[in-house]
C-alpha cells in the first residue's frame, strides 16, 4: 500500500501576513518580521514572546515549530 502526502515547508506568504497582523493587534511589546518562509519574533520580555506563541498555536491551523529561543 502506498500513500502520497504533501509536505509543507515554511509558512505561505499570505498566512504569514495574517499572523503578523494578528500579533500587532495584541499590543504586546513584540516585533514580528517575515523572513522568507519564516516569521521572526523578538522582544525583551520572555513572557510576551510566550504569550504570542500560545496565541498563534491556538488560532493558526498550521503546525508550528519554534526554534532558537534565547534567554539572557
C-alpha positions, 0 to 999 in steps of 0.5 A, a space after each residue: 500500500 502506498 500513500 502520497 502526502 504533501 509536505 509543507 515547508 515554511 509558512 505561505 506568504 499570505 498566512 504569514 501576513 495574517 499572523 503578523 497582523 494578528 500579533 500587532 493587534 495584541 499590543 504586546 511589546 513584540 516585533 514580528 518580521 517575515 523572513 522568507 518562509 519564516 516569521 521572526 519574533 523578538 522582544 525583551 520580555 520572555 513572557 510576551 514572546 510566550 504569550 504570542 506563541 500560545 496565541 498563534 498555536 491556538 488560532 493558526 491551523 498550521 503546525 508550528 515549530 519554534 526554534 532558537 529561543 534565547 534567554 539572557 
